[in-house]
Amino acid sequence: MKSLYACLFALIFTIPALAQFEAGGSYSLSIPQQEMAKNIQPLHSLNGLIQYRMPGKFSRATLGTELGIGIYAYETRDQDLRFPDGSGTSTTIVYTSNVFHANLFSRLYFFEKAKFNPYITGKAGYANFFSNVTVGDPEDEDDCRPLEKKNIIRDDNFFLAWGGGFQIDLNVFSKKQQPGRGYIDLSINQVSGGKLDYINTKNIQDHVHVDPNAPQPMPGKGEPLNVKFVNVSTQAVHEHQVAEVHNSALRMLDIKLGVVFKLD
């Protein structure tokens, strides 16, 4: 991936006379699909892109790169983590789940110049899912205390995306805007990638453990995410389950709205 980006930026800076550069920003709503749809909320992202238009007879085609950062969960829950004998703790847990993504893309526009210009696009990229689970101090000082304040889950994989969209010249909305200088950009893409681990934030439940030395999974197919605690009275170390980790293929429908401006 690093070598691909190096080649792209080298190309951009060595042929400025042959290409017309454009840059833009966007908001995207990525809706989980298939197995992933059962486990996480939609992903909200802010993105930036830079692309250049090929010269000559290839002027309807562009090559570019895009970076984005998004969030699919931010939740604070009061959890009662207890064993059947009543021992355990009540505390506040904060769940934060984010995604960093980057891709190289190509677009083929229907027209060289038009106020309304549809296009098709293909992408190859990388996504990094990372979550923080922050455990607060117990409500009762005599309850067990967490030995781990923050638990980080991270996994990544590559993806392909394909779809299409259209651009509308800003001159349509304001005659003060010079034609061909800026565009509203709307696109829809299907994202398909490899399997990765991520925290289930869609159905977080309180859970009573049966065995202090072997916490049981929450209902569902995920693996338990356990945090170590110490009993204030006995100093015995044990674990409580605070979340559920799922593994499935990356599948999302990405809807993006933004603006693109020519740089020259």
VENGI-V416988 format. One record per residue. RES is the residue in one small letter. PHI is phi in radians with two decimals (none if undefined). OMEGA is omega in radians with two decimals (none if undefined). Layout:
BEGIN
RES,PHI,OMEGA ; RES,PHI,OMEGA
END
This chain:
BEGIN
m,none,3.14 ; k,-1.08,-3.13 ; s,-1.16,3.10 ; l,-1.12,3.11 ; y,-1.14,3.12 ; a,-1.09,3.13 ; c,-1.14,-3.12 ; l,-1.10,-3.10 ; f,-1.20,3.07 ; a,-1.11,3.11 ; l,-1.11,-3.11 ; i,-1.08,-3.03 ; f,-1.49,-3.11 ; t,-1.72,3.13 ; i,-2.25,-3.12 ; p,-1.06,-3.11 ; a,-1.30,-3.06 ; l,-1.77,-3.03 ; a,-2.31,3.08 ; q,-1.83,-3.02 ; f,-1.55,3.06 ; e,-2.37,3.11 ; a,-2.41,-3.12 ; g,-2.88,3.10 ; g,-2.42,-3.08 ; s,-2.73,2.93 ; y,-1.92,3.11 ; s,-2.29,3.03 ; l,-1.97,-3.12 ; s,-1.86,-3.06 ; i,-1.67,3.14 ; p,-1.05,-3.12 ; q,-2.16,3.04 ; q,0.98,-3.07 ; e,-1.07,-3.13 ; m,-1.10,-3.13 ; a,-1.14,-3.14 ; k,-1.37,-2.91 ; n,-2.07,-3.08 ; i,-2.35,3.08 ; q,-1.43,3.07 ; p,-1.01,-3.14 ; l,-1.68,3.09 ; h,-1.86,-3.04 ; s,-2.30,2.93 ; l,-1.97,-3.00 ; n,-2.32,3.01 ; g,-2.32,-3.14 ; l,-2.43,2.96 ; i,-2.43,-3.13 ; q,-2.49,3.03 ; y,-2.31,-3.11 ; r,-1.60,-3.13 ; m,-1.16,-3.09 ; p,-1.47,2.98 ; g,1.09,-3.06 ; k,-1.24,3.09 ; f,-1.74,-3.00 ; s,-1.18,3.07 ; r,-1.45,-3.12 ; a,-1.87,3.06 ; t,-2.27,3.01 ; l,-2.17,-3.11 ; g,-2.84,3.09 ; t,-2.38,-3.06 ; e,-2.45,3.08 ; l,-2.18,3.11 ; g,-2.70,3.06 ; i,-2.36,-3.08 ; g,-2.51,-3.13 ; i,-2.35,3.07 ; y,-2.11,3.07 ; a,-2.80,2.91 ; y,-2.58,-3.01 ; e,-2.50,3.05 ; t,-1.99,-3.09 ; r,-2.27,2.98 ; d,-1.53,-3.07 ; q,-1.99,3.07 ; d,-1.83,-3.07 ; l,-1.76,-3.01 ; r,-2.28,2.93 ; f,-1.69,-3.11 ; p,-0.99,-3.13 ; d,-1.40,3.10 ; g,1.66,3.12 ; s,-1.29,-3.12 ; g,2.48,-3.08 ; t,-2.76,2.96 ; s,-2.03,-3.06 ; t,-2.67,3.11 ; t,-1.78,3.13 ; i,-2.14,3.12 ; v,-1.88,3.12 ; y,-1.92,3.07 ; t,-2.30,-3.10 ; s,-2.25,-3.06 ; n,-2.29,3.07 ; v,-2.42,2.94 ; f,-1.82,3.14 ; h,-2.45,3.13 ; a,-2.51,3.13 ; n,-2.68,2.90 ; l,-1.81,-3.08 ; f,-2.45,3.04 ; s,-2.35,3.09 ; r,-2.16,3.01 ; l,-2.17,-3.12 ; y,-1.43,3.12 ; f,-1.21,-3.09 ; f,-2.23,3.08 ; e,-1.23,3.10 ; k,-2.49,3.11 ; a,-2.90,3.10 ; k,-1.23,3.02 ; f,-2.14,-2.98 ; n,-2.29,3.08 ; p,-1.25,3.08 ; y,-2.69,2.95 ; i,-1.99,-3.05 ; t,-2.54,3.03 ; g,-2.36,-3.07 ; k,-2.40,2.96 ; a,-2.34,-3.01 ; g,-2.65,-3.03 ; y,-2.39,3.12 ; a,-2.24,3.11 ; n,-2.11,3.09 ; f,-1.64,3.11 ; f,-2.48,-3.08 ; s,-2.28,3.00 ; n,-1.98,3.02 ; v,-2.04,-3.07 ; t,-1.85,-3.09 ; v,-1.73,-3.14 ; g,-1.46,3.07 ; d,-1.20,-3.12 ; p,-1.14,3.10 ; e,-1.19,3.12 ; d,-1.91,-3.09 ; e,-1.12,3.12 ; d,-1.51,3.09 ; d,-1.30,3.09 ; c,-1.21,-3.07 ; r,-1.99,3.12 ; p,-1.28,3.04 ; l,-1.56,3.12 ; e,-2.11,-3.11 ; k,-1.36,-3.08 ; k,-2.37,3.13 ; n,-2.16,-3.05 ; i,-1.92,3.07 ; i,-1.97,-3.08 ; r,-2.51,3.05 ; d,-2.73,-3.09 ; d,-2.56,3.10 ; n,-2.93,3.13 ; f,-1.68,-3.14 ; f,-2.55,2.96 ; l,-2.07,3.11 ; a,-2.49,3.13 ; w,-2.60,-3.13 ; g,2.96,-3.12 ; g,-2.90,-3.13 ; g,-3.05,3.09 ; f,-2.70,3.06 ; q,-2.08,3.08 ; i,-2.09,-3.14 ; d,-1.07,3.12 ; l,-1.11,3.10 ; n,-1.11,3.10 ; v,-1.10,-3.06 ; f,-1.68,-3.13 ; s,-2.58,-3.14 ; k,-1.22,3.07 ; k,-1.26,3.13 ; q,-1.43,-3.14 ; q,-1.12,-3.14 ; p,-1.01,3.06 ; g,1.39,-3.10 ; r,-1.70,-3.11 ; g,-2.67,-3.05 ; y,-2.47,2.85 ; i,-1.44,-3.03 ; d,-2.15,3.10 ; l,-2.22,-3.13 ; s,-2.54,3.05 ; i,-2.31,-3.10 ; n,-2.36,3.00 ; q,-1.62,-3.10 ; v,-1.86,-3.12 ; s,-2.38,-3.11 ; g,-2.44,-3.13 ; g,-1.33,-3.10 ; k,-1.33,3.07 ; l,-2.68,3.10 ; d,-1.57,3.07 ; y,-2.78,-3.11 ; i,-1.42,3.03 ; n,-1.34,3.14 ; t,-1.93,-3.05 ; k,-1.54,-3.07 ; n,-2.53,3.13 ; i,-1.30,-3.08 ; q,-2.24,2.95 ; d,-1.19,-3.07 ; h,-2.46,3.07 ; v,-1.74,-3.12 ; h,-1.41,3.12 ; v,-1.54,-3.09 ; d,-2.17,-3.12 ; p,-0.99,-3.11 ; n,-1.61,-3.12 ; a,-2.56,3.12 ; p,-0.99,-3.09 ; q,-1.61,3.13 ; p,-1.12,2.98 ; m,-1.18,3.08 ; p,-1.00,-3.11 ; g,2.17,-3.06 ; k,-1.79,-3.06 ; g,-1.40,3.06 ; e,-1.60,-3.12 ; p,-1.22,2.98 ; l,-1.82,-3.02 ; n,-1.85,3.09 ; v,-2.13,-3.13 ; k,-1.36,3.07 ; f,-2.22,3.05 ; v,-2.17,3.10 ; n,-1.29,-3.07 ; v,-1.07,-3.08 ; s,-1.37,-3.03 ; t,-1.76,-3.07 ; q,1.11,3.09 ; a,-1.32,3.13 ; v,-1.62,3.13 ; h,-2.57,-3.10 ; e,-2.22,2.99 ; h,-2.16,3.07 ; q,-1.43,-3.10 ; v,-2.06,-3.14 ; a,-2.85,-3.12 ; e,-2.26,-3.12 ; v,-1.78,3.11 ; h,-1.91,3.06 ; n,-2.27,3.10 ; s,-2.74,3.12 ; a,-1.22,3.09 ; l,-1.29,3.12 ; r,-2.41,3.13 ; m,-2.53,2.97 ; l,-1.84,-3.01 ; d,-1.79,3.10 ; i,-1.98,-2.96 ; k,-2.24,3.08 ; l,-2.27,-3.11 ; g,-2.78,3.10 ; v,-2.30,3.12 ; v,-2.30,-3.14 ; f,-2.22,3.02 ; k,-1.33,-3.04 ; l,-1.64,-3.07 ; d,-1.39,none
END
